[in-house]
Amino acid sequence: MSYYVTTPIYYVNAEPHLGHAYSTIAADILARHMRQRGEDVFFLTGTDEHGEPVAEAAQKLGIEPRELVDRNAPKFKDLMPKINASNDFFIRTTDPEHEAKVQEIVQTVYDNGYVYEGMYEGWYCPRCADFKTELEIGPGHTCLIHNIPLEREREENWFFRLSAFQEPLERLYAERQDFVQPQARYNEALSFIRGGLEDVSLSRPKLAWGVRLPWDPEQVVYVWFDALLNYVTALTYAREGEDLTERYWPAFHIIGKDILKFHAVYWPAFLMAAGYEVPKRMFIHGYLLMEGQKMSKSLGNVLDPFEVIERFGADTLRYYCFREVSFGQDGSVSPAGFEARYDSELANEYGNLASRTLAMIDRYCDGRVPEAEPDPELVGGADGLAGLEAKVCGLLDRAELTQALEEIWKRVRRLNRYVEETRPWDLAKDDAQSKRLDQVLYNLAEGLRVTTLLLLAYMPETGDRMLAALGVEARDIEPFGSHGGGQIAERLPPLFPKIETAAA
Ligand code: MSP
């Protein structure tokens, strides 16, 4: 089956920050997990380079928009390998292929009768590039998202007949209850639709920086339609000489809550108007908040993703973001919180389980994982290893990244308790217990194999090192007990050195 996952494309007027990394890592975890399950995955990310936000930023710097985007887009592109993102393509909306395809699709929407010329009068936020509806206007005509004064706009432009999709959108939402997740966001989008849809601007006359309308080159395509279309245009030119649309469309979109209206309302309507299938589903995540009130011993107050990556590796950041904040909700991240989870969970729980297991296999079994049977003590119960893979796959099918991680982590803890309960170092002193020792060490290695295979999407570098040390080559997610043992394992230096050591 094909699985097409996308991130929002990022405005190049700002420097890449943790919020951008967050959307990308979420999509990457799903892409990697689905590849492990043998799905035919395509993972897209990129940059949003037209429109007012970029034109204004360039103007402030006294440079041309083109210069600004060429300067900043590489910073986003370079972010991807730094956070271990495995995107299959990186789209820039200034790619000539994208621009040509946008013109073609916009023309189709025009030809299909969903575009007309009119006068727009209302409030506009240049930072959101959004024409605000009554409910979206704050006190004193301010933007509720950016807290800046809105601009009163009065301009002749081309309109997209969004109102024609009132009924089709209501039907879509009725038929596909999981179209937008989590549920609260589905309700929010549906109530926006039920509130009555008004037509929206499709073009802007005052702006020169954008894709020209084919039938009226004085105007450029409103940046949101230009940007949303990236999800379909990329498939037409990501692979030279190939059109991947049939193979991958429709997509699963990961986005932040601030851009819900565009994705959950405008986008499906626009696709219908252009004769495309609507997206498969979308998952809306919350914000990472950085309060950082407490002083942290080594990182200061702000969680700088680049500093974390440099010192502790991208995997630790990937783990922390999805462990600390429940995916779909808002939550705080901080250097102190990072350090606490790094020490107690990555170093002491997972790292320690890994080192202990590998060291004991080395010492007591000459480095070969014993061949034995699953221990019933470890298999059953609420945090038993049986059925873990099915549970995690089910959660990740619904993009429940934090819950899936919690299920895996419960088993990491269960395995650590198993070490304490069985005390292999005592068993090793008694020859009569050699079979039991083999069984315990086999179960630890097998438990580590399964938990690590499931963690691999979250922590690809760490997972690969761990699986290599365990002598496991396959990356398929097979259940606990399916792998018999017998392979050679090796000791590893600590996967997560203590923070004090790393800082020294
Ligand atoms: N260019 C538009 C998206 C067009 S998609 C067709 C845009 N760009 S953005 O760079 O401003 O934001 C991109 C994404 O980053 C959004 O999903 C937004 O929610 C996310 N984040 C930005 N800051 C964030 C946090 N602090 N926390 C989590 N994500 C947030 O909007």
Boltz pocket constraint, residues with backbone or C-beta under 6 A from the ligand:
constraints:
  - pocket:
      binder: B
      contacts: [[A, 7], [A, 8], [A, 9], [A, 10], [A, 11], [A, 18], [A, 19], [A, 20], [A, 22], [A, 23], [A, 48], [A, 224], [A, 227], [A, 228], [A, 229], [A, 230], [A, 254], [A, 255], [A, 256], [A, 257], [A, 258], [A, 259], [A, 285], [A, 286], [A, 287], [A, 288], [A, 289]]
      max_distance: 6.0
